Amino acid sequence: MADSIIGPGIIIDGTVQAEGDLRILGRVLGRVSVSGTLELAPTGSVKSDVVGGRVLVAGMVEGNVTGTERVDLLAGARLLGNVKAPRLTIADGATFRGKVEMDL
């Protein structure tokens, strides 16, 4: 379970920075940076860059995604941006348009 949650119906216009894990069910219009796991639920969206240890995307990201451990694009995920991570998985049903850099 995440240390912090941005609930459905919540819209944050600005930068989000968190220690530990974060689950996003709402919308963030700004950079998101977490020290642990970032989980973007199917209802969640981020319109900027995303940085985390492990990044799980089931919603929409319009920006670059960096995972210091890994990035997982789950079924239904939509990513318009580049990925930088040592490991990347893209599930069947995910949509991705961008470049991948895997030499962290």
Secondary structure as UniProt FT lines:
FT   STRAND          4..6
FT   TURN            8..9
FT   STRAND          11..12
FT   STRAND          16..18
FT   STRAND          22..24
FT   STRAND          27..28
FT   STRAND          32..34
FT   STRAND          37..40
FT   TURN            42..43
FT   STRAND          45..46
FT   STRAND          50..57
FT   STRAND          60..62
FT   STRAND          65..73
FT   TURN            75..76
FT   STRAND          78..80
FT   STRAND          83..84
FT   STRAND          88..90
FT   TURN            92..93
FT   STRAND          95..97
FT   STRAND          100..101
//
